[in-house]
Amino acid sequence: MTPALRKTHRIAWFSLAVLLPLAWLAAVLAVPDKLCQEPARAPQPAPLGSIVQSKQSENLLLNLRSDVEDSRYQLEILITKPLTSANAVVWCKQADQTNKQLGLLGAKGVYRFDLDSTATQTIEVTVTDELKKQQLAALKWDR
């Protein structure tokens, strides 16, 4: 090693000896005290009291739930087998209304959607894959 190279090497190491602890201290001080994260999806409503009707399709178990006074209704979807679609959308049509999107389904779990309680007796639920434009499940209830 030449004397000039030795001098450059010494300066570089002394600089790193000072800069690395300062950088570590700056990183520790930059971490916020409280992390605020929003959930990826909205929390699900609590299940209503009783199951009025149940329907089974190939991958899904759909329950129509209601409260004690039968004033509120809820659609509960249990995924029994993993869905082949990554983009499953739940649509609901209640009597004279147009199709209304209730929400999205993921890979597994239980999903609950509140229904309009002012509608008449017929409820049609359709689960579709919006990317492939195909229907995964379709069920109809008469309350």
N, C-alpha and C positions, 0 to 999 in steps of 0.2 A: 504494500500500500504506500503510495507516495505521500509526502507531508501535506500536500493540498487536499488530497482525498481524505486523509486522516482528520484534518481540520473540519471538512464538510460533514464527515460522518459524526464527529463529536457534537457539532452544532445541531444536526438533525436529531440525535438522541436526547440531548438536553431540551430541545424544543418539544419533543414528544413527551418527555417526563413532566413538563409543565402543562401542556395542552390537553393531554388525555384525562387527568383528574378534573380539570376545569370543564371539559366536555361532559364527563360523567355527572358532575354536580349540576350542570345546566339541564341535563336530561331528567334528573330526579326532580328538580324544581319545576320543570315544565309539565309534569303529570298533574292533571286537575284533581282537586280534593274529592269531588263528587261527580260520578259519571251518570248522566241522565240518558237513558236509552228508551226509545219508544218501542213497544212490541211490534213484531213483524205483521201481525194481524190483530184485529180487534178481539177482545176477550169474548168468549161465547156466553150466551145467557145460561142461567141455571136451568136444569131440567124442570119442566112443570110436573105437577103431581101424578097424573095417571096416563097410561097409554090407552088411547081410544081404539086405534086400529094399528095393525102391523102388516107390512107387505115385504116379501122377499124377492129379490132378483138374483141374477147370477153372482154379482160381487157385493151387493148392497143389501142391508136390512133397513127399511124405512119405517119409522114409527111416527104416528100422529099422536101428539100429546096434548093434553088440556089441563087447565087448573080445576080446582074443586067446583067453582061456579059455572064452568064451561063458558067463560067469557073470553079467554085467551087460548090461542092454539099455537102449537109449535111443531115444526118438522124436525125430526131427529134422524140423522143418517149415520149408520155404523158401517164402516168398510170392512167386510168379512175377508175378502181376498184383495191383494194389491191390485190397483187399477192399471190397465195397460196404457192409459192416457196420462200425460203429464199436465194436461190442461182441461180438467173436468169442471163444467159450469152447471149449477143447479138452477133450473127455471121452474116457475110455478104459475099456473093459470087457475084462477078461482072464478068459476061460473062465467059471468059476462065480461070479465076483465081481460086485458091483453096479457101476454106472457111477461112476467116480471122476473128479473134476475135476482136470485136470493144470495148467491155467493159462489165461492170456489171450493173445490175439494182437493185435499192433498193426497199424499200417498197412503196414509193410514189414520185411524183414530175415529172419534165421534164428532159429528158436526151438528149444531143446532141452529135453526133459523126460525124466527118469529113470523107467524102468518097473520094476515089481515083477518080479524075476527068478525068484520061486518059482512063478509062475503056469504053467498048462499051455500048450499049443501055440497057442491061438487068441487073437488080439488084435483088438478092434474099436475103431476110432478114429472119433469123430464131432466135427465142428466145427459149432457152432450159434450162431445169433444169439439171445441171450437176450431182447433187447428186442422184436424182431419175432416171436419164437417160430418161427424157421424154420431148417432144416438147410442148412448151406453145403457140407459135404462129409462123406462117410461111406466109410470103407475098412475092409476086413477082411483080416487076415493069418493064415496058418497057418505057424508057424515050423517 
